């Protein structure tokens, strides 16, 4: 049974890596406006939220890799 858990964890980590690769690439293509108008501020806040979510997914991946049964 532990072999199955390890394979499932490996599959999970691979899926997360692929997902992060897509998300990080999409994030790098976004132009962040400099102004202080409401739309520019909203875009920057949205980008910050996305970056925070990406960090959380990376932390989850790290936990999955380091998990000991």
N, C-alpha and C positions, 0 to 999 in steps of 0.2 A: 504493500500500500504506500509506503514512503516514496517509492519510485514514481508512482502516479502523481503524488503531490509535487515532486520535483519537476516532473514534466509539465504539469499544469502551471506551476510557477514560472517555468522557463517560457512557456507559451504566453503567459500574461505579460512578462517583462518584454518579450519581443513585440507584442501588440502595442504596448505602451511606448516603446522606442519608436515604432513606426508612426504612431499617432503624434508623438512629440516632434518628430522630424517634419511632418506635414504642417503642424501648427506653428512651429518656429519659423519655417520657411514663409508661411503666410504672414506672420507677424513682421518679418523683416521687409516685406514688400509694402507695408502700410506707411504712408507718409503722415507724420504727426504735425498738425498745424501749430504755429507759434503764437497766434493771437490770443487775446483774452475775451473774445466774444463768446457767447453761450455755446455755440456749436463747437468751437475749438476746445473749450474747456470740457465739454461732454465727451468729445473724441479722446482727449487725453485721459480722462477718468476711465473711460471704457478700456483703453489700452492698459492702464494700470491694473484694472480688474483682471484682464486676460493674462497679464504677466504674473499676477498673484496666483491665478488658477494653474498656470503652467508650472510654477514653483511647487504648488501642492501636488501636482501629478508627478513631478520629479521626486519629491519626498516620498510619495507612495511607492514609486518604483524602487527607490533605495530601500525602503522597508521590506518590500517583497524579496529583493535580492538578499538582504541580510537576515531574513527571518529564520530562526532556528526552531525546530519542532522538538 
